[in-house]
Amino acid sequence: MPRALRVRDEIQSAYAQARVTLLPKAGGYFDVAVDGKTIFSKTEKIATAIERFPESGEITTLLKEAGYTQN
């Protein structure tokens, strides 16, 4: 859960109006979805070639690339 909390904090720091919901799931899943679209998935390998957790700042970079503007 610490990685999920880090990602949540990064998103909320860059996007103050963002509503971030953490949904615990068993089996090693780690997905980040925005407006119903998955922008990062550890298990489905969306935005990554291997199963891994996002690196620091990676999710906010993906949000910028998707056209979301920061605070």
BELNOR-V453360 format. One line per field, one symbol per residue. ss: DSSP state (@ for helix, = for strand, . for the rest). psi: psi as a letter, one per 30 degrees, with the letter a starting at -180 (. if undefined). A space follows every 50 residues. Layout:
ss = ???
psi = ???
//
This chain:
ss = .@@@@@@@@@@@@@................====..=====....=.... .......@@@@@@@@......
psi = feeeeeeeeeefefiefkjkkkjkklggkjkjkkhfkkfkkeefhkgkfl jllklkfeeeeeeeffgkkl.
//
